[in-house]
Amino acid sequence: MPTEDGLIGHGEIRVGDTVVLAFGRHTNWPSMPSLLRVFVTDADQAFSQALAAGSHVVTSLAYDAFGQRGGRIKDPFGNIWWVISRVEDVSEEEMWKRLQDPVFAEVMRVAQETLDTELSGRDHGRSSAPVRTTN
C-alpha cells in the first residue's frame, strides 16, 4: 500500500503460513536489528509480559481498522515488536470505510507517528495517510 509521501506504507510477503510485513524506510531512520509483527492470541497479555521483561512502549495498544488490537514495544536489545491479536475479520471494503472514520484514522496516525518518533529520534513523528490504489 503506497502512502502520500511515495513510500511503501504496508507490504506483505507470505512465506508458507507466515506473513512478513515490509515497508519503506525513511532516510533518517537508523539501521536496526529488526521490526517484527507477530500475531498472538492475547495482545494485552503479551504486551504486559514484554513490559515486565524490560521492554518499553513505542505505540500503545489500540483497536484498528483492520479488525486487530495491537501495539509496538522495543525490547532491551533494540528490536521493535508489533504485537497483534486478530479481533474480527474485516473485508477490504470495510477496512477502507473504517480508515475514513476519525477514530480509526487517529489510531493509524498515532501508529505511524509513534514509530517514526522512535526510529527518527525526533520529538514528534510523521504520518502519511494510506492511499487506495484499487476500487
C-alpha positions in Angstrom: 0.0 0.0 0.0 1.6 3.3 -1.1 1.5 6.4 1.1 1.2 10.1 0.2 4.9 10.6 0.6 5.7 8.0 -2.0 7.0 5.2 0.2 5.5 1.8 0.7 3.4 2.1 3.8 2.5 -1.6 4.1 3.5 -4.6 2.1 3.1 -8.3 3.0 5.2 -11.2 1.9 3.8 -14.7 2.5 6.2 -17.4 3.3 4.3 -20.7 3.8 1.8 -19.9 6.5 3.7 -16.9 7.8 3.2 -13.3 6.6 6.1 -10.9 6.8 5.4 -7.2 6.9 7.6 -4.8 5.0 7.5 -1.0 4.4 9.7 1.8 3.1 12.4 3.1 5.4 12.7 6.9 5.8 16.3 8.1 5.2 16.7 9.5 8.7 15.7 6.2 10.4 18.6 4.1 11.8 19.5 0.7 10.8 18.1 -1.6 13.4 18.2 -5.3 14.4 14.5 -5.9 13.4 11.0 -4.8 13.4 8.7 -7.8 13.6 4.9 -8.0 13.5 3.7 -11.0 15.4 0.2 -12.3 15.8 -0.7 -13.7 19.3 -3.8 -14.9 21.0 -3.9 -12.1 23.5 -2.1 -8.9 22.6 -2.7 -7.3 26.0 -1.1 -10.3 27.9 1.9 -10.4 25.5 2.4 -6.7 25.8 2.3 -6.9 29.6 4.8 -9.7 29.6 7.2 -7.8 27.3 7.0 -4.7 29.5 7.7 -6.8 32.6 10.7 -8.2 30.9 12.2 -4.7 30.3 10.7 -3.5 27.0 9.2 -0.1 26.6 6.1 1.1 24.7 6.6 2.5 21.3 2.9 2.5 20.3 0.2 1.9 22.9 -2.3 -0.9 22.4 -5.4 0.0 20.3 -8.1 -1.4 18.1 -7.5 -0.7 14.4 -9.4 -0.5 11.1 -8.1 -4.0 10.1 -10.0 -5.8 12.9 -7.0 -6.2 15.1 -5.8 -5.0 18.5 -2.1 -4.3 18.9 0.7 -2.1 19.7 4.5 -1.9 19.5 7.2 -2.4 22.1 11.0 -2.1 21.9 12.9 -4.8 23.7 16.2 -4.2 25.6 18.2 -5.4 22.5 16.7 -2.7 20.2 14.2 -4.9 18.3 10.7 -3.5 17.8 7.8 -5.9 18.1 4.4 -5.1 16.7 2.2 -7.4 18.9 -1.2 -8.0 17.4 -4.3 -10.1 18.0 -7.0 -10.6 15.4 -10.3 -9.5 16.9 -12.6 -9.8 13.8 -12.5 -10.5 10.1 -12.8 -7.2 8.1 -13.3 -7.1 4.3 -11.0 -4.8 2.3 -14.1 -2.6 1.5 -14.9 -2.3 5.2 -11.2 -1.5 6.1 -11.2 1.4 3.7 -14.5 2.7 5.1 -13.1 2.5 8.6 -10.0 4.3 7.6 -12.3 7.3 6.9 -13.7 7.1 10.4 -12.0 9.7 12.6 -11.4 7.2 15.4 -9.7 4.7 13.2 -7.8 7.4 11.2 -6.4 8.7 14.5 -5.3 5.2 15.5 -3.4 4.9 12.1 -1.9 8.4 12.5 -0.7 7.6 16.1 0.7 4.3 15.0 2.7 5.9 12.2 3.9 8.9 14.2 5.0 6.9 17.3 7.0 4.5 15.1 8.6 7.5 13.2 9.4 9.2 16.5 11.1 6.1 17.8 13.1 5.5 14.7 14.0 9.1 13.7 14.9 10.3 17.2 12.7 13.5 16.7 10.4 14.7 19.3 7.4 14.3 17.0 7.0 11.8 14.3 5.4 12.0 10.8 2.5 10.2 9.4 1.3 9.7 5.9 -2.3 8.5 5.1 -2.8 5.3 3.1 -3.8 5.8 -0.5 -6.2 3.4 -2.1 -5.0 2.3 -5.5 -7.8 -0.1 -6.4 -11.6 0.2 -6.3 
